[in-house]
């Protein structure tokens, strides 16, 4: 008879433990099956020069940052000054992936707010974003010299994330 009362009580405490663990996690650090795996390959047109393409294979041998963004994304505009600061540091080239956007709108945003990207690839239909497991823009990936994704950040990069996570990781990866 006592077991009937203990089972719901134990289940309640197990549920409380799982909720406590979930509430202590950083929502920007979503698990990604791509971490420590080779970045998905693609070859798509560049934003500013549609007759040229970009492929991650062209970045082999370099540590680089892939930033998924769009002109319609409010959080991307919030993040933009931080990306400009990262570009000025010259720690690593930043490649933009303009996601599900209109070419003219994207070019206008970069013209008005500054362009932190070495170049931007134009993912008009979102296929590349799907391959990278993009939840929503902005998202940022750090990719090492061998083309392996070492870090993923979901949401806008803050100065704190830049200084405490991205800069140290870039320094470490450039040494190896």
C-alpha beads as a LAMMPS data file, in Angstrom:
LAMMPS data file: protein, C-alpha beads

176 atoms
175 bonds

1 atom types
1 bond types

-500.0 500.0 xlo xhi
-500.0 500.0 ylo yhi
-500.0 500.0 zlo zhi

Masses

1 110.0

Atoms # bond

1 1 1 0.000 0.000 0.000
2 1 1 2.851 2.416 0.838
3 1 1 4.439 1.737 -2.584
4 1 1 1.422 3.327 -4.302
5 1 1 2.228 6.612 -2.579
6 1 1 5.998 6.368 -3.037
7 1 1 5.941 5.936 -6.821
8 1 1 4.270 9.325 -7.549
9 1 1 6.510 11.012 -4.977
10 1 1 9.689 9.580 -6.557
11 1 1 8.487 10.541 -10.041
12 1 1 7.780 14.069 -8.803
13 1 1 11.328 14.441 -7.429
14 1 1 12.860 13.063 -10.650
15 1 1 10.859 15.635 -12.622
16 1 1 12.033 18.431 -10.291
17 1 1 15.666 17.383 -10.805
18 1 1 15.302 17.432 -14.617
19 1 1 13.633 20.847 -14.501
20 1 1 16.386 22.233 -12.262
21 1 1 19.061 20.970 -14.652
22 1 1 17.243 22.478 -17.642
23 1 1 16.827 25.868 -15.983
24 1 1 20.548 26.095 -15.274
25 1 1 21.563 25.646 -18.927
26 1 1 22.484 28.523 -21.205
27 1 1 19.821 28.735 -23.947
28 1 1 22.432 30.045 -26.404
29 1 1 24.449 26.851 -26.092
30 1 1 22.193 24.442 -27.883
31 1 1 23.744 21.073 -28.517
32 1 1 24.824 20.599 -32.088
33 1 1 25.646 17.290 -33.728
34 1 1 28.095 19.213 -35.943
35 1 1 30.520 20.154 -33.163
36 1 1 33.856 18.408 -33.820
37 1 1 32.666 17.314 -37.267
38 1 1 33.670 18.584 -40.697
39 1 1 31.651 21.631 -41.730
40 1 1 29.071 20.760 -44.391
41 1 1 30.271 21.506 -47.902
42 1 1 28.479 23.924 -50.180
43 1 1 29.194 26.101 -53.178
44 1 1 26.790 29.034 -53.558
45 1 1 26.892 32.523 -55.085
46 1 1 28.460 35.397 -53.214
47 1 1 26.168 38.198 -52.083
48 1 1 28.004 41.111 -53.656
49 1 1 29.327 39.250 -56.708
50 1 1 26.673 36.744 -57.840
51 1 1 28.869 35.483 -60.670
52 1 1 31.405 34.236 -58.087
53 1 1 30.791 31.435 -55.609
54 1 1 32.025 30.574 -52.141
55 1 1 32.820 27.156 -50.731
56 1 1 34.186 26.342 -47.252
57 1 1 36.879 24.303 -49.022
58 1 1 38.503 27.613 -49.990
59 1 1 39.123 28.327 -46.285
60 1 1 41.102 25.113 -45.587
61 1 1 44.252 25.873 -43.641
62 1 1 42.685 28.900 -41.923
63 1 1 40.735 29.345 -38.721
64 1 1 37.584 31.242 -39.660
65 1 1 34.182 32.337 -38.450
66 1 1 30.894 31.665 -40.257
67 1 1 28.110 34.055 -39.245
68 1 1 24.567 33.315 -40.405
69 1 1 22.625 36.572 -40.721
70 1 1 19.856 38.389 -42.599
71 1 1 18.844 42.004 -43.145
72 1 1 15.334 41.281 -41.803
73 1 1 16.759 39.967 -38.510
74 1 1 16.557 42.457 -35.628
75 1 1 19.012 40.462 -33.483
76 1 1 21.509 40.502 -36.384
77 1 1 21.462 44.295 -36.337
78 1 1 22.066 44.169 -32.563
79 1 1 25.026 41.834 -33.091
80 1 1 26.507 43.759 -36.030
81 1 1 28.776 46.153 -34.037
82 1 1 30.308 43.166 -32.233
83 1 1 31.098 41.534 -35.588
84 1 1 32.654 44.794 -36.798
85 1 1 34.875 44.726 -33.676
86 1 1 35.826 41.091 -34.366
87 1 1 36.713 41.988 -37.955
88 1 1 38.885 44.901 -36.790
89 1 1 40.792 42.562 -34.459
90 1 1 41.869 40.509 -37.496
91 1 1 41.832 37.372 -35.311
92 1 1 40.105 35.428 -38.081
93 1 1 38.275 36.115 -41.318
94 1 1 34.492 36.288 -40.983
95 1 1 32.397 34.793 -43.732
96 1 1 28.745 35.783 -43.762
97 1 1 25.946 33.471 -44.795
98 1 1 23.037 35.700 -45.802
99 1 1 20.062 33.474 -44.970
100 1 1 16.678 33.578 -46.734
101 1 1 17.064 37.238 -47.616
102 1 1 16.639 39.622 -50.526
103 1 1 19.979 40.487 -52.130
104 1 1 19.205 44.236 -52.393
105 1 1 18.123 44.462 -48.734
106 1 1 21.248 42.657 -47.534
107 1 1 23.566 44.841 -49.594
108 1 1 21.795 47.983 -48.326
109 1 1 22.231 46.892 -44.699
110 1 1 25.943 46.249 -45.148
111 1 1 26.361 49.586 -46.936
112 1 1 24.662 51.475 -44.106
113 1 1 26.061 49.623 -41.085
114 1 1 29.489 48.542 -42.276
115 1 1 30.627 45.213 -43.636
116 1 1 32.557 43.002 -41.201
117 1 1 32.668 40.091 -43.665
118 1 1 35.510 39.046 -45.904
119 1 1 32.580 38.044 -48.108
120 1 1 29.014 36.860 -47.720
121 1 1 27.560 33.816 -49.403
122 1 1 23.931 34.177 -50.496
123 1 1 21.708 31.354 -49.182
124 1 1 18.449 32.572 -50.754
125 1 1 16.465 29.373 -50.214
126 1 1 18.013 28.368 -46.859
127 1 1 19.436 25.014 -48.016
128 1 1 22.908 25.667 -46.578
129 1 1 21.358 26.814 -43.306
130 1 1 19.466 23.528 -43.101
131 1 1 22.711 21.584 -43.591
132 1 1 24.264 23.538 -40.714
133 1 1 21.271 22.945 -38.450
134 1 1 20.398 26.632 -38.213
135 1 1 17.669 27.194 -35.615
136 1 1 17.322 30.866 -36.533
137 1 1 19.495 33.853 -37.253
138 1 1 21.950 34.943 -36.067
139 1 1 24.123 31.910 -35.497
140 1 1 27.894 31.816 -35.442
141 1 1 30.345 28.967 -36.002
142 1 1 34.090 28.834 -35.418
143 1 1 35.781 26.492 -37.886
144 1 1 39.368 25.290 -37.523
145 1 1 42.153 24.876 -40.090
146 1 1 41.003 21.348 -40.973
147 1 1 37.443 22.528 -41.658
148 1 1 36.024 21.150 -38.398
149 1 1 33.343 23.078 -36.506
150 1 1 34.667 23.769 -33.013
151 1 1 32.040 26.170 -31.652
152 1 1 28.443 27.176 -32.321
153 1 1 26.637 30.134 -30.805
154 1 1 22.904 30.623 -31.276
155 1 1 21.658 34.205 -31.038
156 1 1 23.527 37.491 -31.164
157 1 1 27.143 37.510 -30.041
158 1 1 27.599 39.840 -27.094
159 1 1 30.894 41.502 -26.151
160 1 1 31.070 39.019 -23.240
161 1 1 30.769 35.990 -25.539
162 1 1 33.309 37.525 -27.909
163 1 1 35.850 38.183 -25.157
164 1 1 35.298 35.108 -22.993
165 1 1 34.664 32.410 -25.599
166 1 1 35.430 33.363 -29.189
167 1 1 38.735 35.259 -28.823
168 1 1 40.296 32.588 -26.559
169 1 1 39.120 29.802 -28.885
170 1 1 40.472 31.581 -31.973
171 1 1 43.834 32.074 -30.248
172 1 1 43.977 28.408 -29.270
173 1 1 43.012 27.148 -32.720
174 1 1 45.493 29.403 -34.500
175 1 1 48.346 27.884 -32.416
176 1 1 47.552 24.316 -33.505

Bonds

1 1 1 2
2 1 2 3
3 1 3 4
4 1 4 5
5 1 5 6
6 1 6 7
7 1 7 8
8 1 8 9
9 1 9 10
10 1 10 11
11 1 11 12
12 1 12 13
13 1 13 14
14 1 14 15
15 1 15 16
16 1 16 17
17 1 17 18
18 1 18 19
19 1 19 20
20 1 20 21
21 1 21 22
22 1 22 23
23 1 23 24
24 1 24 25
25 1 25 26
26 1 26 27
27 1 27 28
28 1 28 29
29 1 29 30
30 1 30 31
31 1 31 32
32 1 32 33
33 1 33 34
34 1 34 35
35 1 35 36
36 1 36 37
37 1 37 38
38 1 38 39
39 1 39 40
40 1 40 41
41 1 41 42
42 1 42 43
43 1 43 44
44 1 44 45
45 1 45 46
46 1 46 47
47 1 47 48
48 1 48 49
49 1 49 50
50 1 50 51
51 1 51 52
52 1 52 53
53 1 53 54
54 1 54 55
55 1 55 56
56 1 56 57
57 1 57 58
58 1 58 59
59 1 59 60
60 1 60 61
61 1 61 62
62 1 62 63
63 1 63 64
64 1 64 65
65 1 65 66
66 1 66 67
67 1 67 68
68 1 68 69
69 1 69 70
70 1 70 71
71 1 71 72
72 1 72 73
73 1 73 74
74 1 74 75
75 1 75 76
76 1 76 77
77 1 77 78
78 1 78 79
79 1 79 80
80 1 80 81
81 1 81 82
82 1 82 83
83 1 83 84
84 1 84 85
85 1 85 86
86 1 86 87
87 1 87 88
88 1 88 89
89 1 89 90
90 1 90 91
91 1 91 92
92 1 92 93
93 1 93 94
94 1 94 95
95 1 95 96
96 1 96 97
97 1 97 98
98 1 98 99
99 1 99 100
100 1 100 101
101 1 101 102
102 1 102 103
103 1 103 104
104 1 104 105
105 1 105 106
106 1 106 107
107 1 107 108
108 1 108 109
109 1 109 110
110 1 110 111
111 1 111 112
112 1 112 113
113 1 113 114
114 1 114 115
115 1 115 116
116 1 116 117
117 1 117 118
118 1 118 119
119 1 119 120
120 1 120 121
121 1 121 122
122 1 122 123
123 1 123 124
124 1 124 125
125 1 125 126
126 1 126 127
127 1 127 128
128 1 128 129
129 1 129 130
130 1 130 131
131 1 131 132
132 1 132 133
133 1 133 134
134 1 134 135
135 1 135 136
136 1 136 137
137 1 137 138
138 1 138 139
139 1 139 140
140 1 140 141
141 1 141 142
142 1 142 143
143 1 143 144
144 1 144 145
145 1 145 146
146 1 146 147
147 1 147 148
148 1 148 149
149 1 149 150
150 1 150 151
151 1 151 152
152 1 152 153
153 1 153 154
154 1 154 155
155 1 155 156
156 1 156 157
157 1 157 158
158 1 158 159
159 1 159 160
160 1 160 161
161 1 161 162
162 1 162 163
163 1 163 164
164 1 164 165
165 1 165 166
166 1 166 167
167 1 167 168
168 1 168 169
169 1 169 170
170 1 170 171
171 1 171 172
172 1 172 173
173 1 173 174
174 1 174 175
175 1 175 176
